[in-house]
């Protein structure tokens, strides 16, 4: 795994943890919003990685 792969996974993980924190803190709408970042971060990372191979 490259450093860029680790950074993308860490960003997705931090987003997930923050989403869970917001949810259990009573801010469900904000938790859902931040939770939607996780697949977006992973998809964006996969796209950038795919484009850099060409």
C-alpha positions in Angstrom: 0.0 0.0 0.0 1.2 3.4 -0.9 1.1 6.5 1.4 -1.8 7.9 -0.7 -3.8 4.7 -0.2 -3.3 5.0 3.6 -4.3 8.7 3.6 -7.5 8.0 1.7 -8.4 5.1 4.1 -7.6 7.3 7.1 -9.7 10.1 5.8 -12.7 7.8 5.3 -12.1 6.2 8.8 -12.0 9.7 10.5 -15.2 10.7 8.7 -16.9 7.5 9.8 -15.8 8.0 13.5 -16.9 11.6 13.4 -20.3 10.5 12.0 -20.8 8.0 14.8 -19.8 10.6 17.3 -22.3 13.1 15.9 -25.1 10.5 15.8 -24.6 9.5 19.5 -24.2 13.1 20.5 -27.8 13.7 19.5 -27.1 15.3 16.1 -28.5 12.7 13.9 -28.9 14.8 10.8 -25.3 16.0 10.9 -24.1 12.4 11.6 -25.9 11.2 8.5 -24.5 14.0 6.4 -20.9 13.3 7.5 -21.5 9.6 7.1 -22.2 10.2 3.4 -18.7 11.5 3.0 -17.2 8.0 3.5 -18.2 6.4 0.2 -17.5 9.7 -1.5 -14.0 9.8 -0.2 -13.4 6.2 -1.2 -14.9 6.6 -4.6 -12.8 9.8 -5.2 -9.7 8.1 -4.1 -10.4 5.1 -6.4 -11.0 7.5 -9.3 -7.8 9.5 -8.7 -5.8 6.3 -8.4 -7.3 4.9 -11.6 -6.6 8.1 -13.5 -3.0 8.2 -12.3 -2.3 4.7 -13.8 -3.1 5.9 -17.3 
